[in-house]
Amino acid sequence: MKRGKVGKDRKDGNDSKEEKDGNDTSANPMRHLYFKTSFLSDFGHRTNDFPCFTYFCAMRKLKTTELGRLSVDEFREKEKLPIIAVLENIRSGYNVGSFFRTADAFLLEAIYLVGYTAFPPHKEIRKTALGAEDTVSWKHFKTAAEALADLQSMGYSVYAIEQASGSHELQHFSEGGKVAVVFGNEVTGVEQSTIEACNGCIEIPQLGMKHSLNVATAGGIVLWELVRSRLLTDLS
C-alpha cells in the first residue's frame, strides 16, 4: 500500500525534497559522491585534500581494439629497452610463460632461459604467455656461467634478484645502461655461484611475515620498476 502512495505522489508531482534535489540513489548515481564531499566539509576537512571526492570522472574499460596493440612483426621491429631477464632453473613452465608476457608488455630486449628452465614450444608456457613467446626474443643456455658470459660480452651489468647481504633495495636501485636481472628457482633462489659472478644483488623490500614472493610476481615488480625509472628519465 505504501508503495502505491509513493507512486501516486510521483505522478502528482509531489516528489519528496530528496528526490527533487537529485539525491535519490536510483535517479542519481553520484549521490554518494556528493554525500562524501559534504561529509568531509562538515568535519572541517578541505575537499581539495580528497580529490577523489571532489571530482567525478566517468571511466569505462577500453576495448581490445582501442589498446594500440602491435602486430608480431611490429613488435619485433620496435626498439627494445636494454633489459634482459635471466631465468635460472625455474621449474614451472607457467612461471616462465608469465615472464614472457611481462617481457612483451615492457618491450624487454630478451629472456635468457638457463639450466632446466622450460623453453618454447611448451604447453605450460603457451598457457600463460598467451602468444608472447612468439614476440619476445629468447635464448637457452645450459649453465648460468654461459649466460652471464654472453651478457657481459655485450656490455650488460648483471644483478641477481635475491635477499643477500649488501644488496640494493629495489626502490633505490639506479642503473641507466644495459641491465640483466637473474631470477632463481622457486625454492632455492639464485645459485650462490651465480650471485658471485654478478655485479650485485637487488632485493625487493618486504614488510610481512613470509618474506617470500612467487618468482613471476617478483619478476613483474622488478621489471616494472626498471622500466618505470627509464620512463621517468625520458619524461624529465
Buried (B, 14 or more C-beta within 10 A) or exposed (E): EEEEEEEEEEEEEEBEEEBEEEBEEEEBEEBEBBEBBEEBEEEEEEBEEEEEBBEEEEEEEEEEEEEEEBEEEEBEEEEBBBBBBBBBBBBBBBBBBBBBBBBBBBBBBBBBBBBEBBBBEBEBBBEBBEEBBBBBEBBBBEBBEBBBEBBBEEEBBBBBBBEBEEBBEBEEBEBEEBBBBBBBBBEEBBBEEBBEBBBBBBBBEEEEEEEEBEBBEBBBBBBBBBBEBBEEEEEE
